[in-house]
Structure formats: C-alpha cells, structure tokens
Amino acid sequence: MAKEKINSKNLNNNLKRLSEISEWFDNQDEIDVEEGLNKVKEAVKLIKVSQERLKGIKNEFEEIKKEIGVEDILES
C-alpha cells in the first residue's frame, strides 16, 4: 500500500494503517532496511498523532459529561 497522508482527525484510518505496517513486517522473509526504516518512521508519526487524538477525544467526553451533569449523577 502506498504511503498515505496522516490524518490527525481520523483515528480509525490511522489505526488501520498501523495494523498494515505491522502486517508488512510480519510477512517479510527478508526486510529491506530502507523500506523498513521508512515504515517505522511512518508508524511513529501515526502513534503520536493517534495519542493526541485520543487525548482530544477524552477531553471532548469530559466536556460533554460536565454539560449534562453526569458527574453529579454518578457521585450520588
């Protein structure tokens, strides 16, 4: 699969791409060092972007909980 642009908002696509990279390594009898290095670099970028997106999602959920008063309900 060709290298795709990393989309910081689409967590599912980024996780799918990480899975594809992992499968590529698993399916290699002999790993081309240069190609492997490029895939590792791409994976690192995907992981960083995905971690940031997860933090953003968590913050969005926290804001929603505050808006609807879920914390008050759960603490009662």
A tleap script that builds the chain and sets N, CA, C and O, in Angstrom:
source leaprc.protein.ff14SB
mol = sequence {
  NMET ALA LYS GLU LYS ILE ASN SER LYS ASN
  LEU ASN ASN ASN LEU LYS ARG LEU SER GLU
  ILE SER GLU TRP PHE ASP ASN GLN ASP GLU
  ILE ASP VAL GLU GLU GLY LEU ASN LYS VAL
  LYS GLU ALA VAL LYS LEU ILE LYS VAL SER
  GLN GLU ARG LEU LYS GLY ILE LYS ASN GLU
  PHE GLU GLU ILE LYS LYS GLU ILE GLY VAL
  GLU ASP ILE LEU GLU CSER
}
set mol.1.N position { 0.845 -1.181 0.000 }
set mol.1.CA position { 0.000 0.000 0.000 }
set mol.1.C position { 0.884 1.235 0.000 }
set mol.1.O position { 1.891 1.282 0.706 }
set mol.2.N position { 0.522 2.206 -0.767 }
set mol.2.CA position { 1.293 3.440 -0.826 }
set mol.2.C position { 1.145 4.216 0.474 }
set mol.2.O position { 0.129 4.136 1.165 }
set mol.3.N position { 2.180 4.960 0.777 }
set mol.3.CA position { 2.161 5.780 1.990 }
set mol.3.C position { 1.081 6.844 1.853 }
set mol.3.O position { 1.055 7.597 0.880 }
set mol.4.N position { 0.193 6.897 2.837 }
set mol.4.CA position { -0.902 7.854 2.814 }
set mol.4.C position { -0.603 9.018 3.736 }
set mol.4.O position { 0.201 8.909 4.662 }
set mol.5.N position { -1.261 10.132 3.470 }
set mol.5.CA position { -1.130 11.290 4.347 }
set mol.5.C position { -1.773 10.964 5.694 }
set mol.5.O position { -2.860 10.389 5.754 }
set mol.6.N position { -1.095 11.337 6.754 }
set mol.6.CA position { -1.604 11.082 8.094 }
set mol.6.C position { -2.686 12.102 8.416 }
set mol.6.O position { -2.465 13.309 8.324 }
set mol.7.N position { -3.856 11.602 8.794 }
set mol.7.CA position { -4.987 12.449 9.125 }
set mol.7.C position { -5.151 12.457 10.641 }
set mol.7.O position { -5.510 11.448 11.248 }
set mol.8.N position { -4.884 13.604 11.232 }
set mol.8.CA position { -4.924 13.683 12.693 }
set mol.8.C position { -6.331 13.526 13.256 }
set mol.8.O position { -6.474 13.279 14.453 }
set mol.9.N position { -7.358 13.658 12.453 }
set mol.9.CA position { -8.736 13.561 12.941 }
set mol.9.C position { -9.350 12.183 12.737 }
set mol.9.O position { -10.388 11.887 13.328 }
set mol.10.N position { -8.735 11.327 11.910 }
set mol.10.CA position { -9.349 10.032 11.640 }
set mol.10.C position { -8.575 8.914 12.314 }
set mol.10.O position { -7.699 8.293 11.712 }
set mol.11.N position { -8.907 8.673 13.553 }
set mol.11.CA position { -8.232 7.675 14.373 }
set mol.11.C position { -8.351 6.279 13.764 }
set mol.11.O position { -7.378 5.525 13.761 }
set mol.12.N position { -9.510 5.930 13.257 }
set mol.12.CA position { -9.705 4.595 12.691 }
set mol.12.C position { -8.773 4.330 11.516 }
set mol.12.O position { -8.177 3.256 11.433 }
set mol.13.N position { -8.640 5.293 10.607 }
set mol.13.CA position { -7.741 5.111 9.468 }
set mol.13.C position { -6.295 4.977 9.929 }
set mol.13.O position { -5.542 4.163 9.394 }
set mol.14.N position { -5.908 5.772 10.916 }
set mol.14.CA position { -4.535 5.709 11.411 }
set mol.14.C position { -4.242 4.368 12.071 }
set mol.14.O position { -3.163 3.807 11.883 }
set mol.15.N position { -5.196 3.849 12.844 }
set mol.15.CA position { -5.011 2.546 13.466 }
set mol.15.C position { -4.969 1.428 12.422 }
set mol.15.O position { -4.217 0.464 12.562 }
set mol.16.N position { -5.775 1.568 11.388 }
set mol.16.CA position { -5.762 0.589 10.290 }
set mol.16.C position { -4.396 0.605 9.606 }
set mol.16.O position { -3.845 -0.451 9.296 }
set mol.17.N position { -3.855 1.785 9.372 }
set mol.17.CA position { -2.543 1.895 8.721 }
set mol.17.C position { -1.451 1.291 9.611 }
set mol.17.O position { -0.548 0.621 9.111 }
set mol.18.N position { -1.529 1.523 10.924 }
set mol.18.CA position { -0.564 0.904 11.839 }
set mol.18.C position { -0.638 -0.623 11.745 }
set mol.18.O position { 0.388 -1.304 11.765 }
set mol.19.N position { -1.831 -1.140 11.646 }
set mol.19.CA position { -2.011 -2.580 11.511 }
set mol.19.C position { -1.384 -3.084 10.208 }
set mol.19.O position { -0.749 -4.139 10.189 }
set mol.20.N position { -1.561 -2.336 9.136 }
set mol.20.CA position { -0.982 -2.709 7.842 }
set mol.20.C position { 0.547 -2.715 7.910 }
set mol.20.O position { 1.194 -3.596 7.344 }
set mol.21.N position { 1.112 -1.739 8.598 }
set mol.21.CA position { 2.570 -1.677 8.749 }
set mol.21.C position { 3.052 -2.890 9.536 }
set mol.21.O position { 4.044 -3.521 9.168 }
set mol.22.N position { 2.360 -3.210 10.602 }
set mol.22.CA position { 2.719 -4.372 11.419 }
set mol.22.C position { 2.656 -5.654 10.594 }
set mol.22.O position { 3.558 -6.489 10.665 }
set mol.23.N position { 1.597 -5.807 9.818 }
set mol.23.CA position { 1.450 -6.983 8.958 }
set mol.23.C position { 2.566 -7.056 7.932 }
set mol.23.O position { 3.057 -8.142 7.625 }
set mol.24.N position { 2.975 -5.900 7.393 }
set mol.24.CA position { 4.065 -5.877 6.415 }
set mol.24.C position { 5.318 -6.484 7.036 }
set mol.24.O position { 5.972 -7.324 6.418 }
set mol.25.N position { 5.658 -6.063 8.261 }
set mol.25.CA position { 6.829 -6.612 8.931 }
set mol.25.C position { 6.674 -8.111 9.182 }
set mol.25.O position { 7.626 -8.872 9.006 }
set mol.26.N position { 5.484 -8.534 9.591 }
set mol.26.CA position { 5.234 -9.947 9.871 }
set mol.26.C position { 5.381 -10.821 8.625 }
set mol.26.O position { 5.772 -11.985 8.719 }
set mol.27.N position { 5.066 -10.254 7.457 }
set mol.27.CA position { 5.046 -11.037 6.222 }
set mol.27.C position { 6.358 -11.009 5.440 }
set mol.27.O position { 6.430 -11.577 4.350 }
set mol.28.N position { 7.372 -10.375 5.960 }
set mol.28.CA position { 8.644 -10.276 5.247 }
set mol.28.C position { 9.578 -11.414 5.630 }
set mol.28.O position { 9.818 -11.666 6.811 }
set mol.29.N position { 10.101 -12.094 4.623 }
set mol.29.CA position { 11.134 -13.086 4.881 }
set mol.29.C position { 12.462 -12.376 5.133 }
set mol.29.O position { 13.213 -12.716 6.047 }
set mol.30.N position { 12.718 -11.389 4.297 }
set mol.30.CA position { 13.904 -10.549 4.432 }
set mol.30.C position { 13.448 -9.108 4.354 }
set mol.30.O position { 12.807 -8.709 3.381 }
set mol.31.N position { 13.770 -8.329 5.361 }
set mol.31.CA position { 13.299 -6.947 5.409 }
set mol.31.C position { 14.307 -6.032 4.741 }
set mol.31.O position { 15.493 -6.036 5.073 }
set mol.32.N position { 13.819 -5.256 3.800 }
set mol.32.CA position { 14.631 -4.204 3.196 }
set mol.32.C position { 14.808 -3.122 4.260 }
set mol.32.O position { 13.831 -2.529 4.719 }
set mol.33.N position { 16.037 -2.874 4.641 }
set mol.33.CA position { 16.319 -1.963 5.753 }
set mol.33.C position { 15.781 -0.562 5.484 }
set mol.33.O position { 15.193 0.049 6.376 }
set mol.34.N position { 15.968 -0.050 4.293 }
set mol.34.CA position { 15.499 1.304 3.974 }
set mol.34.C position { 13.984 1.384 4.018 }
set mol.34.O position { 13.424 2.315 4.597 }
set mol.35.N position { 13.329 0.426 3.418 }
set mol.35.CA position { 11.862 0.419 3.421 }
set mol.35.C position { 11.339 0.214 4.846 }
set mol.35.O position { 10.362 0.845 5.249 }
set mol.36.N position { 11.987 -0.660 5.598 }
set mol.36.CA position { 11.598 -0.882 6.987 }
set mol.36.C position { 11.738 0.381 7.819 }
set mol.36.O position { 10.869 0.697 8.631 }
set mol.37.N position { 12.835 1.105 7.614 }
set mol.37.CA position { 13.051 2.364 8.334 }
set mol.37.C position { 11.954 3.366 8.017 }
set mol.37.O position { 11.449 4.040 8.914 }
set mol.38.N position { 11.585 3.469 6.754 }
set mol.38.CA position { 10.512 4.394 6.361 }
set mol.38.C position { 9.189 4.010 7.013 }
set mol.38.O position { 8.421 4.875 7.432 }
set mol.39.N position { 8.930 2.718 7.094 }
set mol.39.CA position { 7.682 2.266 7.725 }
set mol.39.C position { 7.697 2.538 9.228 }
set mol.39.O position { 6.670 2.901 9.800 }
set mol.40.N position { 8.846 2.366 9.868 }
set mol.40.CA position { 8.958 2.666 11.303 }
set mol.40.C position { 8.724 4.157 11.540 }
set mol.40.O position { 8.018 4.533 12.476 }
set mol.41.N position { 9.308 5.000 10.703 }
set mol.41.CA position { 9.113 6.452 10.838 }
set mol.41.C position { 7.635 6.815 10.682 }
set mol.41.O position { 7.103 7.626 11.439 }
set mol.42.N position { 6.983 6.206 9.694 }
set mol.42.CA position { 5.558 6.463 9.483 }
set mol.42.C position { 4.749 6.001 10.691 }
set mol.42.O position { 3.827 6.690 11.128 }
set mol.43.N position { 5.098 4.831 11.229 }
set mol.43.CA position { 4.380 4.295 12.395 }
set mol.43.C position { 4.525 5.214 13.594 }
set mol.43.O position { 3.558 5.434 14.324 }
set mol.44.N position { 5.722 5.756 13.809 }
set mol.44.CA position { 5.941 6.670 14.932 }
set mol.44.C position { 5.058 7.903 14.793 }
set mol.44.O position { 4.457 8.351 15.769 }
set mol.45.N position { 4.978 8.450 13.587 }
set mol.45.CA position { 4.114 9.619 13.354 }
set mol.45.C position { 2.656 9.256 13.621 }
set mol.45.O position { 1.927 10.017 14.258 }
set mol.46.N position { 2.238 8.098 13.134 }
set mol.46.CA position { 0.856 7.659 13.350 }
set mol.46.C position { 0.550 7.485 14.833 }
set mol.46.O position { -0.527 7.863 15.294 }
set mol.47.N position { 1.479 6.922 15.571 }
set mol.47.CA position { 1.277 6.717 17.007 }
set mol.47.C position { 1.145 8.051 17.719 }
set mol.47.O position { 0.254 8.224 18.551 }
set mol.48.N position { 2.024 9.000 17.404 }
set mol.48.CA position { 1.971 10.313 18.051 }
set mol.48.C position { 0.659 11.026 17.750 }
set mol.48.O position { 0.019 11.574 18.647 }
set mol.49.N position { 0.265 11.013 16.482 }
set mol.49.CA position { -0.984 11.671 16.080 }
set mol.49.C position { -2.178 10.990 16.742 }
set mol.49.O position { -3.112 11.660 17.184 }
set mol.50.N position { -2.148 9.664 16.810 }
set mol.50.CA position { -3.254 8.917 17.412 }
set mol.50.C position { -3.351 9.183 18.913 }
set mol.50.O position { -4.451 9.304 19.452 }
set mol.51.N position { -2.213 9.274 19.584 }
set mol.51.CA position { -2.220 9.589 21.014 }
set mol.51.C position { -2.828 10.972 21.257 }
set mol.51.O position { -3.623 11.149 22.180 }
set mol.52.N position { -2.458 11.939 20.437 }
set mol.52.CA position { -3.014 13.283 20.581 }
set mol.52.C position { -4.515 13.291 20.318 }
set mol.52.O position { -5.269 13.976 21.010 }
set mol.53.N position { -4.946 12.529 19.316 }
set mol.53.CA position { -6.375 12.462 19.006 }
set mol.53.C position { -7.138 11.819 20.155 }
set mol.53.O position { -8.231 12.265 20.505 }
set mol.54.N position { -6.565 10.771 20.745 }
set mol.54.CA position { -7.220 10.124 21.888 }
set mol.54.C position { -7.353 11.085 23.067 }
set mol.54.O position { -8.375 11.091 23.752 }
set mol.55.N position { -6.331 11.890 23.301 }
set mol.55.CA position { -6.414 12.899 24.360 }
set mol.55.C position { -7.545 13.880 24.064 }
set mol.55.O position { -8.307 14.255 24.955 }
set mol.56.N position { -7.642 14.292 22.794 }
set mol.56.CA position { -8.703 15.210 22.397 }
set mol.56.C position { -10.082 14.604 22.583 }
set mol.56.O position { -11.005 15.272 23.049 }
set mol.57.N position { -10.219 13.337 22.217 }
set mol.57.CA position { -11.499 12.646 22.388 }
set mol.57.C position { -11.860 12.567 23.864 }
set mol.57.O position { -13.006 12.810 24.242 }
set mol.58.N position { -10.881 12.227 24.696 }
set mol.58.CA position { -11.130 12.150 26.130 }
set mol.58.C position { -11.604 13.501 26.663 }
set mol.58.O position { -12.548 13.567 27.451 }
set mol.59.N position { -10.948 14.573 26.232 }
set mol.59.CA position { -11.345 15.916 26.667 }
set mol.59.C position { -12.761 16.252 26.206 }
set mol.59.O position { -13.525 16.870 26.947 }
set mol.60.N position { -13.112 15.848 24.987 }
set mol.60.CA position { -14.463 16.095 24.485 }
set mol.60.C position { -15.500 15.368 25.343 }
set mol.60.O position { -16.545 15.933 25.668 }
set mol.61.N position { -15.212 14.118 25.709 }
set mol.61.CA position { -16.128 13.368 26.565 }
set mol.61.C position { -16.256 14.025 27.936 }
set mol.61.O position { -17.350 14.093 28.496 }
set mol.62.N position { -15.152 14.503 28.469 }
set mol.62.CA position { -15.198 15.179 29.771 }
set mol.62.C position { -16.078 16.427 29.697 }
set mol.62.O position { -16.854 16.699 30.613 }
set mol.63.N position { -15.956 17.174 28.616 }
set mol.63.CA position { -16.785 18.368 28.438 }
set mol.63.C position { -18.261 18.004 28.328 }
set mol.63.O position { -19.114 18.681 28.901 }
set mol.64.N position { -18.558 16.950 27.604 }
set mol.64.CA position { -19.952 16.502 27.465 }
set mol.64.C position { -20.503 16.088 28.817 }
set mol.64.O position { -21.630 16.439 29.167 }
set mol.65.N position { -19.706 15.336 29.586 }
set mol.65.CA position { -20.146 14.922 30.915 }
set mol.65.C position { -20.449 16.137 31.792 }
set mol.65.O position { -21.435 16.135 32.529 }
set mol.66.N position { -19.623 17.160 31.720 }
set mol.66.CA position { -19.855 18.380 32.507 }
set mol.66.C position { -21.145 19.063 32.068 }
set mol.66.O position { -21.932 19.515 32.900 }
set mol.67.N position { -21.352 19.135 30.761 }
set mol.67.CA position { -22.534 19.806 30.223 }
set mol.67.C position { -23.825 19.147 30.674 }
set mol.67.O position { -24.809 19.827 30.962 }
set mol.68.N position { -23.820 17.834 30.735 }
set mol.68.CA position { -25.074 17.160 31.096 }
set mol.68.C position { -25.125 16.750 32.559 }
set mol.68.O position { -26.112 16.162 33.002 }
set mol.69.N position { -24.089 17.049 33.303 }
set mol.69.CA position { -24.099 16.786 34.737 }
set mol.69.C position { -23.965 15.326 35.097 }
set mol.69.O position { -24.461 14.902 36.140 }
set mol.70.N position { -23.305 14.545 34.261 }
set mol.70.CA position { -23.145 13.123 34.526 }
set mol.70.C position { -22.325 12.918 35.803 }
set mol.70.O position { -22.604 11.986 36.556 }
set mol.71.N position { -21.355 13.734 36.057 }
set mol.71.CA position { -20.522 13.570 37.242 }
set mol.71.C position { -21.369 13.649 38.510 }
set mol.71.O position { -21.149 12.889 39.453 }
set mol.72.N position { -22.328 14.560 38.532 }
set mol.72.CA position { -23.211 14.691 39.693 }
set mol.72.C position { -24.055 13.434 39.875 }
set mol.72.O position { -24.258 12.978 41.000 }
set mol.73.N position { -24.537 12.884 38.790 }
set mol.73.CA position { -25.376 11.689 38.842 }
set mol.73.C position { -24.563 10.508 39.331 }
set mol.73.O position { -25.029 9.744 40.177 }
set mol.74.N position { -23.340 10.343 38.807 }
set mol.74.CA position { -22.504 9.194 39.172 }
set mol.74.C position { -22.034 9.277 40.624 }
set mol.74.O position { -21.839 8.246 41.268 }
set mol.75.N position { -21.855 10.463 41.134 }
set mol.75.CA position { -21.386 10.630 42.513 }
set mol.75.C position { -22.513 10.477 43.540 }
set mol.75.O position { -22.238 10.302 44.727 }
set mol.76.N position { -23.763 10.538 43.105 }
set mol.76.CA position { -24.909 10.436 44.033 }
set mol.76.C position { -25.126 9.045 44.517 }
set mol.76.O position { -26.046 8.800 45.299 }
savepdb mol mol.pdb
quit
